[in-house]
Amino acid sequence: MNKNEHIRDMVSTAYGQAIDATTKGCGCSARHDNTTIAGMAGYKQTDIKTLNSDAAALSFGCGNPLAFSGVKEGDTVLDLGSGAGFDLIIAAKKVGPSGHVIGVDMTEAMIAKAKENIKAEGLTNVDVRYGLIEQLPVESASVDWVISNCVINLSPEKKRVFSEIHRVLKPGGQMLVSDIVAKNLPYWLRDNDQLYSACVGGAISEEDYLAGLRQKGLIDVEVRNRFIYEESQIKAFFETEEIPGLKEMMNDHPGQDHEKVINQMALNAVGNVWSAQFYAKKPATKKKQSHDEIINRMIQLAENKYNCSQIMMVLALEQKDHDNADLVRAMSGIGDGCGFFSETCGVMTSAASLLAWYGGKGSDSESESDTLLPMLQDLGDWFRQKTASNYKGTRCKDIVGDKVGTPAGKHICGGLIFETYNKVNDILRSYGFS
């Protein structure tokens, strides 16, 4: 079992045990009275008192991701780490019979309890699925809203979660999640397995959270709300043995003064741990860019220190709504994509990679299509003819020469990027790719 699998197993076990506890605590909040938790997290009393199930009493959240979300009737909502179903039930009532709510959780005890609570509420528009939030069992571009309540901090692979959020959202879709963030925590708190389950050990900073969402292609990223815990609340949080992970932590240190340990943890956490509500949006499908818009975008990317290969990748991938920083970096670095033609110019490398991407070697590692090699040959023939008529050869130094890094050299590369970008589109169209 690798480290990530160990963390998931530990978290799943802790929350499976917590769901069976007679006094239900809140995994990531600062108080353990059930009604107070929900009220402090921003839930209306009408949301709680009208329930026919005990979903609110089994909430392990740190906020109300639906409080200001704008979820409307007919929407499809996905809840990451849906637990016992409290937010699923509220979302189901918001979207109505014409809408659809999906919950994903990796703890079977939670899924069973959620289904029980959903049945008690008489809801028929909720689907609860077993799965990891790093690998969602949800179709791409299929949901209007992604919500989550104090769960992403538990993931050992948060970047994968952010990438999955981008994938499953429809163009223009939105996310609003409540989560715990932390900064300046000492190593002994960060490295404690039990505190990971208690939403502290695995929490990242607000800055890293926002940067991670932006890196995966989400826009309008912001913190919409914060709940800063007071020292007394943090101490009460740590004193609650029903919080997943904390009881086990105390049992691991039978010879220590538990009150002293709690006071030390609270002292280190105050001002460094809080709940935040994060909003982001997936860009709407882009319209086909004009030549002037492409040139302006190319200039903007160059000013952002993108190299010619990365510029090429971004220009094409943005047109297909697949703009992804990791993908751009990976594919623009493929050096052997055009090795068959002995081409070493970065523009050619990325152009060949783009044809491979659209022509059969996509993100799912599909087998090469029958048209891939002919497309690459067309590209290579065109590129050789182009460089033979204008430059000394096909290599970067043959094209730019001693003008590398100068305005004249950038002008040469920019023109070649633009022409090659258009040629890639021409080839794709000629072989039946839109």
Residue, then its C-alpha position, 0 to 999 in steps of 0.5 A: m500500500n503506497k502513502n496515498e492509499h494508506i491515507r485514504d484507507m485511514v480516512s475511510t476507516a475513521y469516518g466509518q467508525a465515526i458514523d456509528a458513534t452514539t454522539k455525533g461530532c463534526g469532523c472539521s468544525a469547532r463545536h460538537d453540539n449538532t444543532t450548533i454545528a449546522g447553525m455555525a456552518g450557515y445552515k438555516q433552521t428550516d433546512i434542519k427541522t424539516l428533515n425526516s432523517d438524521a442527516a444533519a446530526l451526522s454532518f461532518g462539515c465545516g460550512n454550507p456550500l449551498a448557502f450562496s451557490g445559486v443552484k436553481e431548479g433543473d440543475t445537476v449538482l455533484d457533491l464530493g465526499s457526500g457523507a450521510g447525505f445532508d447536503l445531497i438532501i438540501a441540493a435535491k430540494k433546490v434542483g427539484p424533480s427536473g434536476h439531478v444530484i450526484g453524491v460520491d463517497m469512498t466510505e461504504a458506511m457513509i453511502a449506506k447511511a446516505k441512501e437510508n436518509i435519502k429514502a426517508e426524505g422520499l427523494t428520487n432525484v439523488d444518485v449516490r456512487y462509490g468512488l474517489i474524488e481524485q477519479l470521479p465516476v462521473e461523465s465529463a462536462s455533465v454537471d452544473w455545480v460541484i459542491s463539497n463540505c470539508v472533504i478536499n482537505l482529506s485528499p492526498e492528491k488535491k491537484r487531481v481533485f481540482s483537475e476532476i472538478h474541471r473535467v466534470l463541470k459543463p462549460g460555464g459550470q461552477m463550484l462552491v466548496s467549504d473546506i479547512v485551510a491551514k498555514n504555519l503548522p508545526y511538523w508534529l501536527r502536519d505529520n500526525d495520521q490521526l490529525y489528517s483524518a481530523c481535517v488538520g494534517g492535510a489542509i493546505s493554505e488558501e494561496d495554494y488552494l486558489a493557485g491549484l484551482r487556477q492551474k487546472g483551468l478554472i477562472d474567477v477563483e476566489v474566497r467568498n467567505r471565511f470562518i476564523y475559529e477562536e481559541s476556545q472553539i479550537k480547544a473544544f474542537f480538539e476536546t471532542e473525542e468523537i471527531p474522526g482521528l482524535k480519539e485514536m491519537m489520544n489512545d496512541h499516547p496513554g502516558q501523556d497528559h491529554e489536557k496538556v496535549i490539547n492545549q498545545m495543539a490549540l495554541n499551535a492552531v489558533g490563527n493558523v486553521w480556519s474554514a473558507q468557502f472557495y468559488a470557481k468557474k469553468p470557462a464557457t465554450k470559446k468561439k472560434q478566434s479571428h486571426d487578430e485575436i490569435i495574434n494578440r493571444m500569442i503576444q500575451l503568452a510570449e509576454n508571460k514567458y511561454n516558449c514557442s512550443q507552449i504558445m502553439m499548444v495553448l493556442a490550439l487547445e484553447q479552441k477545443d476547451h482543453d486548456n490545461a497547464d499540465l497538459v501543455r507542459a507535458m506535450s510541448g516537451i515531447g522532443d521525439g514527436c517529429g523525430f521521424f522528420s529530423e525536425t528539432c524546431g519547437v514549433m514543429t515539435s508542438a505541431a506534431s504533438l497536436l496532430a497526435w493528440y487529435g489524431g488518435k493519441g489522446s488523453d486516454s492513450e488511444s491507439e493511433s488512427d490510420t490517419l495519424l502518420p499521413m497527417l504527420q507526413d503532410l506536416g513534415d513535408w510542408f514544414r521542410q518546404k517552408t523552412a527551405s524557402n525562407y531559412k537555412g534549415t529546419r532546426c531552431k538555430d537554422i531559423v533564428g540564427d544569431k537573432v535568438g532573444t532579440p525582437a527580430g528573432k521573436h518576430i520570426c518565431g511568432g510568424l512561424i507559430f502563426e503559420t504552423y498553427n493555421k497549417v495544423n488546423d488545415i490538416l485536421r480539417s482535411y482529415g475530417f477533424s473539426 
